[in-house]
Amino acid sequence: MPLVGSKPEKGIYKCIVCDQKVTVDYRNPILNFCPKCDGINFIKMEGDF
Ligand SMILES: [Zn+2]
């Protein structure tokens, strides 16, 4: 599970608490806290772009 503050592989990640999606790409390479609930746990969404 990628950690907040890390640079995981590019893709869309989903907060496991509130389902908020965050994008990690070349513009936003660092996984940040969930903008909705300040959650720190995300899972990568596979093939769901
Ligand atoms: Zn959240």
mmCIF file of the protein (N, C-alpha, C, O) and its ligand, coordinates in Angstrom:
data_MODEL
# 
_entry.id   MODEL 
# 
loop_
_entity.id 
_entity.type 
_entity.pdbx_number_of_molecules 
1 polymer     1 
2 non-polymer 1 
# 
_entity_poly.entity_id                      1 
_entity_poly.type                           'polypeptide(L)' 
_entity_poly.nstd_linkage                   no 
_entity_poly.nstd_monomer                   no 
_entity_poly.pdbx_seq_one_letter_code       MPLVGSKPEKGIYKCIVCDQKVTVDYRNPILNFCPKCDGINFIKMEGDF 
_entity_poly.pdbx_seq_one_letter_code_can   MPLVGSKPEKGIYKCIVCDQKVTVDYRNPILNFCPKCDGINFIKMEGDF 
_entity_poly.pdbx_strand_id                 A 
# 
loop_
_entity_poly_seq.entity_id 
_entity_poly_seq.num 
_entity_poly_seq.mon_id 
_entity_poly_seq.hetero 
1 1  MET n 
1 2  PRO n 
1 3  LEU n 
1 4  VAL n 
1 5  GLY n 
1 6  SER n 
1 7  LYS n 
1 8  PRO n 
1 9  GLU n 
1 10 LYS n 
1 11 GLY n 
1 12 ILE n 
1 13 TYR n 
1 14 LYS n 
1 15 CYS n 
1 16 ILE n 
1 17 VAL n 
1 18 CYS n 
1 19 ASP n 
1 20 GLN n 
1 21 LYS n 
1 22 VAL n 
1 23 THR n 
1 24 VAL n 
1 25 ASP n 
1 26 TYR n 
1 27 ARG n 
1 28 ASN n 
1 29 PRO n 
1 30 ILE n 
1 31 LEU n 
1 32 ASN n 
1 33 PHE n 
1 34 CYS n 
1 35 PRO n 
1 36 LYS n 
1 37 CYS n 
1 38 ASP n 
1 39 GLY n 
1 40 ILE n 
1 41 ASN n 
1 42 PHE n 
1 43 ILE n 
1 44 LYS n 
1 45 MET n 
1 46 GLU n 
1 47 GLY n 
1 48 ASP n 
1 49 PHE n 
# 
loop_
_struct_asym.id 
_struct_asym.entity_id 
A 1 
B 2 
# 
loop_
_chem_comp.id 
_chem_comp.type 
_chem_comp.mon_nstd_flag 
ARG 'L-peptide linking' y 
ASN 'L-peptide linking' y 
ASP 'L-peptide linking' y 
CYS 'L-peptide linking' y 
GLN 'L-peptide linking' y 
GLU 'L-peptide linking' y 
GLY 'peptide linking'   y 
ILE 'L-peptide linking' y 
LEU 'L-peptide linking' y 
LYS 'L-peptide linking' y 
MET 'L-peptide linking' y 
PHE 'L-peptide linking' y 
PRO 'L-peptide linking' y 
SER 'L-peptide linking' y 
THR 'L-peptide linking' y 
TYR 'L-peptide linking' y 
VAL 'L-peptide linking' y 
ZN  non-polymer         . 
# 
_pdbx_entity_nonpoly.entity_id   2 
_pdbx_entity_nonpoly.name        ? 
_pdbx_entity_nonpoly.comp_id     ZN 
# 
_pdbx_nonpoly_scheme.asym_id         B 
_pdbx_nonpoly_scheme.entity_id       2 
_pdbx_nonpoly_scheme.mon_id          ZN 
_pdbx_nonpoly_scheme.ndb_seq_num     1 
_pdbx_nonpoly_scheme.pdb_seq_num     101 
_pdbx_nonpoly_scheme.auth_seq_num    101 
_pdbx_nonpoly_scheme.pdb_mon_id      ZN 
_pdbx_nonpoly_scheme.auth_mon_id     ZN 
_pdbx_nonpoly_scheme.pdb_strand_id   A 
_pdbx_nonpoly_scheme.pdb_ins_code    . 
# 
loop_
_atom_site.group_PDB 
_atom_site.id 
_atom_site.type_symbol 
_atom_site.label_atom_id 
_atom_site.label_alt_id 
_atom_site.label_comp_id 
_atom_site.label_asym_id 
_atom_site.label_entity_id 
_atom_site.label_seq_id 
_atom_site.pdbx_PDB_ins_code 
_atom_site.Cartn_x 
_atom_site.Cartn_y 
_atom_site.Cartn_z 
_atom_site.occupancy 
_atom_site.B_iso_or_equiv 
_atom_site.pdbx_formal_charge 
_atom_site.auth_seq_id 
_atom_site.auth_comp_id 
_atom_site.auth_asym_id 
_atom_site.auth_atom_id 
_atom_site.pdbx_PDB_model_num 
ATOM   1   N  N  . MET A 1 1  ? 0.854   -1.195 0.000   1.00 0.00 ? 1   MET A N  1 
ATOM   2   C  CA . MET A 1 1  ? 0.000   0.000  0.000   1.00 0.00 ? 1   MET A CA 1 
ATOM   3   C  C  . MET A 1 1  ? 0.887   1.241  0.000   1.00 0.00 ? 1   MET A C  1 
ATOM   4   O  O  . MET A 1 1  ? 1.752   1.371  0.867   1.00 0.00 ? 1   MET A O  1 
ATOM   5   N  N  . PRO A 1 2  ? 0.696   2.152  -0.946  1.00 0.00 ? 2   PRO A N  1 
ATOM   6   C  CA . PRO A 1 2  ? 1.571   3.338  -1.007  1.00 0.00 ? 2   PRO A CA 1 
ATOM   7   C  C  . PRO A 1 2  ? 1.354   4.265  0.188   1.00 0.00 ? 2   PRO A C  1 
ATOM   8   O  O  . PRO A 1 2  ? 0.242   4.384  0.702   1.00 0.00 ? 2   PRO A O  1 
ATOM   9   N  N  . LEU A 1 3  ? 2.413   4.905  0.614   1.00 0.00 ? 3   LEU A N  1 
ATOM   10  C  CA . LEU A 1 3  ? 2.344   5.788  1.772   1.00 0.00 ? 3   LEU A CA 1 
ATOM   11  C  C  . LEU A 1 3  ? 2.243   7.234  1.336   1.00 0.00 ? 3   LEU A C  1 
ATOM   12  O  O  . LEU A 1 3  ? 2.829   7.633  0.330   1.00 0.00 ? 3   LEU A O  1 
ATOM   13  N  N  . VAL A 1 4  ? 1.497   8.018  2.101   1.00 0.00 ? 4   VAL A N  1 
ATOM   14  C  CA . VAL A 1 4  ? 1.444   9.456  1.866   1.00 0.00 ? 4   VAL A CA 1 
ATOM   15  C  C  . VAL A 1 4  ? 2.852   10.026 1.954   1.00 0.00 ? 4   VAL A C  1 
ATOM   16  O  O  . VAL A 1 4  ? 3.614   9.689  2.860   1.00 0.00 ? 4   VAL A O  1 
ATOM   17  N  N  . GLY A 1 5  ? 3.188   10.890 1.006   1.00 0.00 ? 5   GLY A N  1 
ATOM   18  C  CA . GLY A 1 5  ? 4.519   11.486 0.972   1.00 0.00 ? 5   GLY A CA 1 
ATOM   19  C  C  . GLY A 1 5  ? 5.489   10.715 0.114   1.00 0.00 ? 5   GLY A C  1 
ATOM   20  O  O  . GLY A 1 5  ? 6.585   11.197 -0.173  1.00 0.00 ? 5   GLY A O  1 
ATOM   21  N  N  . SER A 1 6  ? 5.102   9.521  -0.303  1.00 0.00 ? 6   SER A N  1 
ATOM   22  C  CA . SER A 1 6  ? 5.969   8.740  -1.164  1.00 0.00 ? 6   SER A CA 1 
ATOM   23  C  C  . SER A 1 6  ? 5.651   9.052  -2.623  1.00 0.00 ? 6   SER A C  1 
ATOM   24  O  O  . SER A 1 6  ? 4.673   9.731  -2.931  1.00 0.00 ? 6   SER A O  1 
ATOM   25  N  N  . LYS A 1 7  ? 6.487   8.547  -3.498  1.00 0.00 ? 7   LYS A N  1 
ATOM   26  C  CA . LYS A 1 7  ? 6.249   8.714  -4.929  1.00 0.00 ? 7   LYS A CA 1 
ATOM   27  C  C  . LYS A 1 7  ? 5.953   7.346  -5.517  1.00 0.00 ? 7   LYS A C  1 
ATOM   28  O  O  . LYS A 1 7  ? 6.851   6.663  -6.009  1.00 0.00 ? 7   LYS A O  1 
ATOM   29  N  N  . PRO A 1 8  ? 4.710   6.957  -5.466  1.00 0.00 ? 8   PRO A N  1 
ATOM   30  C  CA . PRO A 1 8  ? 4.363   5.649  -6.012  1.00 0.00 ? 8   PRO A CA 1 
ATOM   31  C  C  . PRO A 1 8  ? 4.293   5.716  -7.533  1.00 0.00 ? 8   PRO A C  1 
ATOM   32  O  O  . PRO A 1 8  ? 4.468   6.782  -8.123  1.00 0.00 ? 8   PRO A O  1 
ATOM   33  N  N  . GLU A 1 9  ? 4.040   4.590  -8.153  1.00 0.00 ? 9   GLU A N  1 
ATOM   34  C  CA . GLU A 1 9  ? 3.926   4.622  -9.605  1.00 0.00 ? 9   GLU A CA 1 
ATOM   35  C  C  . GLU A 1 9  ? 2.707   5.441  -10.017 1.00 0.00 ? 9   GLU A C  1 
ATOM   36  O  O  . GLU A 1 9  ? 1.741   5.565  -9.265  1.00 0.00 ? 9   GLU A O  1 
ATOM   37  N  N  . LYS A 1 10 ? 2.772   5.993  -11.217 1.00 0.00 ? 10  LYS A N  1 
ATOM   38  C  CA . LYS A 1 10 ? 1.696   6.845  -11.696 1.00 0.00 ? 10  LYS A CA 1 
ATOM   39  C  C  . LYS A 1 10 ? 0.385   6.056  -11.797 1.00 0.00 ? 10  LYS A C  1 
ATOM   40  O  O  . LYS A 1 10 ? 0.366   4.864  -12.103 1.00 0.00 ? 10  LYS A O  1 
ATOM   41  N  N  . GLY A 1 11 ? -0.692  6.769  -11.529 1.00 0.00 ? 11  GLY A N  1 
ATOM   42  C  CA . GLY A 1 11 ? -1.988  6.120  -11.631 1.00 0.00 ? 11  GLY A CA 1 
ATOM   43  C  C  . GLY A 1 11 ? -2.995  6.816  -10.740 1.00 0.00 ? 11  GLY A C  1 
ATOM   44  O  O  . GLY A 1 11 ? -2.731  7.882  -10.185 1.00 0.00 ? 11  GLY A O  1 
ATOM   45  N  N  . ILE A 1 12 ? -4.144  6.198  -10.616 1.00 0.00 ? 12  ILE A N  1 
ATOM   46  C  CA . ILE A 1 12 ? -5.198  6.756  -9.777  1.00 0.00 ? 12  ILE A CA 1 
ATOM   47  C  C  . ILE A 1 12 ? -5.300  5.919  -8.517  1.00 0.00 ? 12  ILE A C  1 
ATOM   48  O  O  . ILE A 1 12 ? -5.351  4.690  -8.561  1.00 0.00 ? 12  ILE A O  1 
ATOM   49  N  N  . TYR A 1 13 ? -5.326  6.609  -7.408  1.00 0.00 ? 13  TYR A N  1 
ATOM   50  C  CA . TYR A 1 13 ? -5.398  5.956  -6.104  1.00 0.00 ? 13  TYR A CA 1 
ATOM   51  C  C  . TYR A 1 13 ? -6.682  6.358  -5.415  1.00 0.00 ? 13  TYR A C  1 
ATOM   52  O  O  . TYR A 1 13 ? -7.190  7.462  -5.608  1.00 0.00 ? 13  TYR A O  1 
ATOM   53  N  N  . LYS A 1 14 ? -7.198  5.452  -4.614  1.00 0.00 ? 14  LYS A N  1 
ATOM   54  C  CA . LYS A 1 14 ? -8.467  5.695  -3.949  1.00 0.00 ? 14  LYS A CA 1 
ATOM   55  C  C  . LYS A 1 14 ? -8.282  5.599  -2.449  1.00 0.00 ? 14  LYS A C  1 
ATOM   56  O  O  . LYS A 1 14 ? -7.688  4.652  -1.933  1.00 0.00 ? 14  LYS A O  1 
ATOM   57  N  N  . CYS A 1 15 ? -8.809  6.610  -1.757  1.00 0.00 ? 15  CYS A N  1 
ATOM   58  C  CA . CYS A 1 15 ? -8.787  6.591  -0.295  1.00 0.00 ? 15  CYS A CA 1 
ATOM   59  C  C  . CYS A 1 15 ? -9.653  5.426  0.190   1.00 0.00 ? 15  CYS A C  1 
ATOM   60  O  O  . CYS A 1 15 ? -10.786 5.251  -0.260  1.00 0.00 ? 15  CYS A O  1 
ATOM   61  N  N  . ILE A 1 16 ? -9.109  4.645  1.102   1.00 0.00 ? 16  ILE A N  1 
ATOM   62  C  CA . ILE A 1 16 ? -9.896  3.486  1.547   1.00 0.00 ? 16  ILE A CA 1 
ATOM   63  C  C  . ILE A 1 16 ? -10.978 3.885  2.545   1.00 0.00 ? 16  ILE A C  1 
ATOM   64  O  O  . ILE A 1 16 ? -11.858 3.083  2.858   1.00 0.00 ? 16  ILE A O  1 
ATOM   65  N  N  . VAL A 1 17 ? -10.918 5.116  3.045   1.00 0.00 ? 17  VAL A N  1 
ATOM   66  C  CA . VAL A 1 17 ? -11.927 5.567  4.002   1.00 0.00 ? 17  VAL A CA 1 
ATOM   67  C  C  . VAL A 1 17 ? -13.149 6.140  3.288   1.00 0.00 ? 17  VAL A C  1 
ATOM   68  O  O  . VAL A 1 17 ? -14.283 5.770  3.591   1.00 0.00 ? 17  VAL A O  1 
ATOM   69  N  N  . CYS A 1 18 ? -12.910 7.047  2.336   1.00 0.00 ? 18  CYS A N  1 
ATOM   70  C  CA . CYS A 1 18 ? -14.036 7.791  1.756   1.00 0.00 ? 18  CYS A CA 1 
ATOM   71  C  C  . CYS A 1 18 ? -14.137 7.641  0.243   1.00 0.00 ? 18  CYS A C  1 
ATOM   72  O  O  . CYS A 1 18 ? -14.994 8.270  -0.378  1.00 0.00 ? 18  CYS A O  1 
ATOM   73  N  N  . ASP A 1 19 ? -13.289 6.828  -0.358  1.00 0.00 ? 19  ASP A N  1 
ATOM   74  C  CA . ASP A 1 19 ? -13.312 6.584  -1.803  1.00 0.00 ? 19  ASP A CA 1 
ATOM   75  C  C  . ASP A 1 19 ? -12.919 7.791  -2.650  1.00 0.00 ? 19  ASP A C  1 
ATOM   76  O  O  . ASP A 1 19 ? -13.101 7.777  -3.867  1.00 0.00 ? 19  ASP A O  1 
ATOM   77  N  N  . GLN A 1 20 ? -12.388 8.821  -2.026  1.00 0.00 ? 20  GLN A N  1 
ATOM   78  C  CA . GLN A 1 20 ? -11.877 9.947  -2.804  1.00 0.00 ? 20  GLN A CA 1 
ATOM   79  C  C  . GLN A 1 20 ? -10.738 9.461  -3.690  1.00 0.00 ? 20  GLN A C  1 
ATOM   80  O  O  . GLN A 1 20 ? -9.872  8.707  -3.247  1.00 0.00 ? 20  GLN A O  1 
ATOM   81  N  N  . LYS A 1 21 ? -10.747 9.898  -4.943  1.00 0.00 ? 21  LYS A N  1 
ATOM   82  C  CA . LYS A 1 21 ? -9.683  9.493  -5.848  1.00 0.00 ? 21  LYS A CA 1 
ATOM   83  C  C  . LYS A 1 21 ? -8.640  10.590 -5.960  1.00 0.00 ? 21  LYS A C  1 
ATOM   84  O  O  . LYS A 1 21 ? -8.977  11.772 -6.033  1.00 0.00 ? 21  LYS A O  1 
ATOM   85  N  N  . VAL A 1 22 ? -7.391  10.204 -5.973  1.00 0.00 ? 22  VAL A N  1 
ATOM   86  C  CA . VAL A 1 22 ? -6.305  11.145 -6.211  1.00 0.00 ? 22  VAL A CA 1 
ATOM   87  C  C  . VAL A 1 22 ? -5.454  10.590 -7.343  1.00 0.00 ? 22  VAL A C  1 
ATOM   88  O  O  . VAL A 1 22 ? -5.282  9.380  -7.489  1.00 0.00 ? 22  VAL A O  1 
ATOM   89  N  N  . THR A 1 23 ? -4.930  11.511 -8.135  1.00 0.00 ? 23  THR A N  1 
ATOM   90  C  CA . THR A 1 23 ? -4.125  11.108 -9.277  1.00 0.00 ? 23  THR A CA 1 
ATOM   91  C  C  . THR A 1 23 ? -2.658  11.362 -9.002  1.00 0.00 ? 23  THR A C  1 
ATOM   92  O  O  . THR A 1 23 ? -2.285  12.427 -8.511  1.00 0.00 ? 23  THR A O  1 
ATOM   93  N  N  . VAL A 1 24 ? -1.841  10.399 -9.314  1.00 0.00 ? 24  VAL A N  1 
ATOM   94  C  CA . VAL A 1 24 ? -0.392  10.562 -9.248  1.00 0.00 ? 24  VAL A CA 1 
ATOM   95  C  C  . VAL A 1 24 ? 0.121   10.513 -10.672 1.00 0.00 ? 24  VAL A C  1 
ATOM   96  O  O  . VAL A 1 24 ? 0.000   9.500  -11.361 1.00 0.00 ? 24  VAL A O  1 
ATOM   97  N  N  . ASP A 1 25 ? 0.697   11.628 -11.101 1.00 0.00 ? 25  ASP A N  1 
ATOM   98  C  CA . ASP A 1 25 ? 1.273   11.666 -12.442 1.00 0.00 ? 25  ASP A CA 1 
ATOM   99  C  C  . ASP A 1 25 ? 2.489   12.589 -12.414 1.00 0.00 ? 25  ASP A C  1 
ATOM   100 O  O  . ASP A 1 25 ? 2.985   12.932 -11.341 1.00 0.00 ? 25  ASP A O  1 
ATOM   101 N  N  . TYR A 1 26 ? 2.960   12.984 -13.569 1.00 0.00 ? 26  TYR A N  1 
ATOM   102 C  CA . TYR A 1 26 ? 4.189   13.766 -13.583 1.00 0.00 ? 26  TYR A CA 1 
ATOM   103 C  C  . TYR A 1 26 ? 3.993   15.153 -12.968 1.00 0.00 ? 26  TYR A C  1 
ATOM   104 O  O  . TYR A 1 26 ? 4.958   15.775 -12.525 1.00 0.00 ? 26  TYR A O  1 
ATOM   105 N  N  . ARG A 1 27 ? 2.762   15.634 -12.939 1.00 0.00 ? 27  ARG A N  1 
ATOM   106 C  CA . ARG A 1 27 ? 2.503   16.927 -12.302 1.00 0.00 ? 27  ARG A CA 1 
ATOM   107 C  C  . ARG A 1 27 ? 2.356   16.788 -10.789 1.00 0.00 ? 27  ARG A C  1 
ATOM   108 O  O  . ARG A 1 27 ? 2.733   17.684 -10.034 1.00 0.00 ? 27  ARG A O  1 
ATOM   109 N  N  . ASN A 1 28 ? 1.817   15.679 -10.365 1.00 0.00 ? 28  ASN A N  1 
ATOM   110 C  CA . ASN A 1 28 ? 1.600   15.422 -8.936  1.00 0.00 ? 28  ASN A CA 1 
ATOM   111 C  C  . ASN A 1 28 ? 2.236   14.085 -8.574  1.00 0.00 ? 28  ASN A C  1 
ATOM   112 O  O  . ASN A 1 28 ? 1.537   13.096 -8.352  1.00 0.00 ? 28  ASN A O  1 
ATOM   113 N  N  . PRO A 1 29 ? 3.559   14.060 -8.515  1.00 0.00 ? 29  PRO A N  1 
ATOM   114 C  CA . PRO A 1 29 ? 4.229   12.772 -8.338  1.00 0.00 ? 29  PRO A CA 1 
ATOM   115 C  C  . PRO A 1 29 ? 4.175   12.235 -6.916  1.00 0.00 ? 29  PRO A C  1 
ATOM   116 O  O  . PRO A 1 29 ? 4.486   11.070 -6.671  1.00 0.00 ? 29  PRO A O  1 
ATOM   117 N  N  . ILE A 1 30 ? 3.775   13.097 -5.976  1.00 0.00 ? 30  ILE A N  1 
ATOM   118 C  CA . ILE A 1 30 ? 3.775   12.655 -4.574  1.00 0.00 ? 30  ILE A CA 1 
ATOM   119 C  C  . ILE A 1 30 ? 2.348   12.406 -4.114  1.00 0.00 ? 30  ILE A C  1 
ATOM   120 O  O  . ILE A 1 30 ? 1.450   13.216 -4.344  1.00 0.00 ? 30  ILE A O  1 
ATOM   121 N  N  . LEU A 1 31 ? 2.163   11.292 -3.473  1.00 0.00 ? 31  LEU A N  1 
ATOM   122 C  CA . LEU A 1 31 ? 0.848   10.956 -2.936  1.00 0.00 ? 31  LEU A CA 1 
ATOM   123 C  C  . LEU A 1 31 ? 0.586   11.816 -1.687  1.00 0.00 ? 31  LEU A C  1 
ATOM   124 O  O  . LEU A 1 31 ? 1.347   11.770 -0.720  1.00 0.00 ? 31  LEU A O  1 
ATOM   125 N  N  . ASN A 1 32 ? -0.486  12.587 -1.725  1.00 0.00 ? 32  ASN A N  1 
ATOM   126 C  CA . ASN A 1 32 ? -0.793  13.489 -0.617  1.00 0.00 ? 32  ASN A CA 1 
ATOM   127 C  C  . ASN A 1 32 ? -1.924  12.947 0.245   1.00 0.00 ? 32  ASN A C  1 
ATOM   128 O  O  . ASN A 1 32 ? -2.587  11.970 -0.100  1.00 0.00 ? 32  ASN A O  1 
ATOM   129 N  N  . PHE A 1 33 ? -2.117  13.599 1.354   1.00 0.00 ? 33  PHE A N  1 
ATOM   130 C  CA . PHE A 1 33 ? -3.240  13.239 2.218   1.00 0.00 ? 33  PHE A CA 1 
ATOM   131 C  C  . PHE A 1 33 ? -4.548  13.391 1.446   1.00 0.00 ? 33  PHE A C  1 
ATOM   132 O  O  . PHE A 1 33 ? -4.664  14.227 0.551   1.00 0.00 ? 33  PHE A O  1 
ATOM   133 N  N  . CYS A 1 34 ? -5.514  12.577 1.806   1.00 0.00 ? 34  CYS A N  1 
ATOM   134 C  CA . CYS A 1 34 ? -6.810  12.657 1.165   1.00 0.00 ? 34  CYS A CA 1 
ATOM   135 C  C  . CYS A 1 34 ? -7.391  14.061 1.352   1.00 0.00 ? 34  CYS A C  1 
ATOM   136 O  O  . CYS A 1 34 ? -7.457  14.552 2.479   1.00 0.00 ? 34  CYS A O  1 
ATOM   137 N  N  . PRO A 1 35 ? -7.815  14.719 0.253   1.00 0.00 ? 35  PRO A N  1 
ATOM   138 C  CA . PRO A 1 35 ? -8.347  16.082 0.383   1.00 0.00 ? 35  PRO A CA 1 
ATOM   139 C  C  . PRO A 1 35 ? -9.686  16.132 1.110   1.00 0.00 ? 35  PRO A C  1 
ATOM   140 O  O  . PRO A 1 35 ? -10.100 17.193 1.576   1.00 0.00 ? 35  PRO A O  1 
ATOM   141 N  N  . LYS A 1 36 ? -10.350 15.012 1.209   1.00 0.00 ? 36  LYS A N  1 
ATOM   142 C  CA . LYS A 1 36 ? -11.657 15.012 1.861   1.00 0.00 ? 36  LYS A CA 1 
ATOM   143 C  C  . LYS A 1 36 ? -11.572 14.691 3.350   1.00 0.00 ? 36  LYS A C  1 
ATOM   144 O  O  . LYS A 1 36 ? -12.178 15.375 4.175   1.00 0.00 ? 36  LYS A O  1 
ATOM   145 N  N  . CYS A 1 37 ? -10.819 13.651 3.685   1.00 0.00 ? 37  CYS A N  1 
ATOM   146 C  CA . CYS A 1 37 ? -10.844 13.181 5.069   1.00 0.00 ? 37  CYS A CA 1 
ATOM   147 C  C  . CYS A 1 37 ? -9.458  13.136 5.714   1.00 0.00 ? 37  CYS A C  1 
ATOM   148 O  O  . CYS A 1 37 ? -9.306  12.623 6.823   1.00 0.00 ? 37  CYS A O  1 
ATOM   149 N  N  . ASP A 1 38 ? -8.438  13.675 5.017   1.00 0.00 ? 38  ASP A N  1 
ATOM   150 C  CA . ASP A 1 38 ? -7.070  13.627 5.522   1.00 0.00 ? 38  ASP A CA 1 
ATOM   151 C  C  . ASP A 1 38 ? -6.574  12.204 5.738   1.00 0.00 ? 38  ASP A C  1 
ATOM   152 O  O  . ASP A 1 38 ? -5.646  11.964 6.510   1.00 0.00 ? 38  ASP A O  1 
ATOM   153 N  N  . GLY A 1 39 ? -7.199  11.282 5.055   1.00 0.00 ? 39  GLY A N  1 
ATOM   154 C  CA . GLY A 1 39 ? -6.771  9.896  5.171   1.00 0.00 ? 39  GLY A CA 1 
ATOM   155 C  C  . GLY A 1 39 ? -5.387  9.682  4.600   1.00 0.00 ? 39  GLY A C  1 
ATOM   156 O  O  . GLY A 1 39 ? -4.912  10.439 3.754   1.00 0.00 ? 39  GLY A O  1 
ATOM   157 N  N  . ILE A 1 40 ? -4.762  8.642  5.079   1.00 0.00 ? 40  ILE A N  1 
ATOM   158 C  CA . ILE A 1 40 ? -3.392  8.353  4.624   1.00 0.00 ? 40  ILE A CA 1 
ATOM   159 C  C  . ILE A 1 40 ? -3.297  6.996  3.956   1.00 0.00 ? 40  ILE A C  1 
ATOM   160 O  O  . ILE A 1 40 ? -2.212  6.590  3.537   1.00 0.00 ? 40  ILE A O  1 
ATOM   161 N  N  . ASN A 1 41 ? -4.388  6.299  3.849   1.00 0.00 ? 41  ASN A N  1 
ATOM   162 C  CA . ASN A 1 41 ? -4.340  4.966  3.271   1.00 0.00 ? 41  ASN A CA 1 
ATOM   163 C  C  . ASN A 1 41 ? -5.041  4.950  1.920   1.00 0.00 ? 41  ASN A C  1 
ATOM   164 O  O  . ASN A 1 41 ? -6.226  5.265  1.803   1.00 0.00 ? 41  ASN A O  1 
ATOM   165 N  N  . PHE A 1 42 ? -4.281  4.578  0.916   1.00 0.00 ? 42  PHE A N  1 
ATOM   166 C  CA . PHE A 1 42 ? -4.813  4.546  -0.444  1.00 0.00 ? 42  PHE A CA 1 
ATOM   167 C  C  . PHE A 1 42 ? -4.551  3.192  -1.070  1.00 0.00 ? 42  PHE A C  1 
ATOM   168 O  O  . PHE A 1 42 ? -3.586  2.504  -0.736  1.00 0.00 ? 42  PHE A O  1 
ATOM   169 N  N  . ILE A 1 43 ? -5.434  2.827  -1.988  1.00 0.00 ? 43  ILE A N  1 
ATOM   170 C  CA . ILE A 1 43 ? -5.155  1.660  -2.809  1.00 0.00 ? 43  ILE A CA 1 
ATOM   171 C  C  . ILE A 1 43 ? -5.136  2.104  -4.261  1.00 0.00 ? 43  ILE A C  1 
ATOM   172 O  O  . ILE A 1 43 ? -5.854  3.026  -4.647  1.00 0.00 ? 43  ILE A O  1 
ATOM   173 N  N  . LYS A 1 44 ? -4.326  1.456  -5.047  1.00 0.00 ? 44  LYS A N  1 
ATOM   174 C  CA . LYS A 1 44 ? -4.251  1.796  -6.458  1.00 0.00 ? 44  LYS A CA 1 
ATOM   175 C  C  . LYS A 1 44 ? -5.430  1.182  -7.187  1.00 0.00 ? 44  LYS A C  1 
ATOM   176 O  O  . LYS A 1 44 ? -5.792  0.027  -6.963  1.00 0.00 ? 44  LYS A O  1 
ATOM   177 N  N  . MET A 1 45 ? -6.017  1.974  -8.058  1.00 0.00 ? 45  MET A N  1 
ATOM   178 C  CA . MET A 1 45 ? -7.130  1.475  -8.845  1.00 0.00 ? 45  MET A CA 1 
ATOM   179 C  C  . MET A 1 45 ? -6.564  0.843  -10.100 1.00 0.00 ? 45  MET A C  1 
ATOM   180 O  O  . MET A 1 45 ? -5.834  1.484  -10.855 1.00 0.00 ? 45  MET A O  1 
ATOM   181 N  N  . GLU A 1 46 ? -6.900  -0.404 -10.318 1.00 0.00 ? 46  GLU A N  1 
ATOM   182 C  CA . GLU A 1 46 ? -6.345  -1.144 -11.447 1.00 0.00 ? 46  GLU A CA 1 
ATOM   183 C  C  . GLU A 1 46 ? -7.291  -1.062 -12.646 1.00 0.00 ? 46  GLU A C  1 
ATOM   184 O  O  . GLU A 1 46 ? -8.452  -1.466 -12.584 1.00 0.00 ? 46  GLU A O  1 
ATOM   185 N  N  . GLY A 1 47 ? -6.756  -0.532 -13.718 1.00 0.00 ? 47  GLY A N  1 
ATOM   186 C  CA . GLY A 1 47 ? -7.505  -0.533 -14.967 1.00 0.00 ? 47  GLY A CA 1 
ATOM   187 C  C  . GLY A 1 47 ? -8.839  0.175  -14.913 1.00 0.00 ? 47  GLY A C  1 
ATOM   188 O  O  . GLY A 1 47 ? -9.783  -0.226 -15.594 1.00 0.00 ? 47  GLY A O  1 
ATOM   189 N  N  . ASP A 1 48 ? -8.932  1.225  -14.112 1.00 0.00 ? 48  ASP A N  1 
ATOM   190 C  CA . ASP A 1 48 ? -10.197 1.932  -13.972 1.00 0.00 ? 48  ASP A CA 1 
ATOM   191 C  C  . ASP A 1 48 ? -9.960  3.412  -14.160 1.00 0.00 ? 48  ASP A C  1 
ATOM   192 O  O  . ASP A 1 48 ? -10.039 4.193  -13.211 1.00 0.00 ? 48  ASP A O  1 
ATOM   193 N  N  . PHE A 1 49 ? -9.666  3.793  -15.395 1.00 0.00 ? 49  PHE A N  1 
ATOM   194 C  CA . PHE A 1 49 ? -9.329  5.187  -15.645 1.00 0.00 ? 49  PHE A CA 1 
ATOM   195 C  C  . PHE A 1 49 ? -10.482 5.920  -16.290 1.00 0.00 ? 49  PHE A C  1 
ATOM   196 O  O  . PHE A 1 49 ? -10.374 7.113  -16.574 1.00 0.00 ? 49  PHE A O  1 
HETATM 197 ZN ZN . ZN  B 2 .  ? -10.544 10.087 2.286   1.00 0.00 2 101 ZN  A ZN 1 
# 
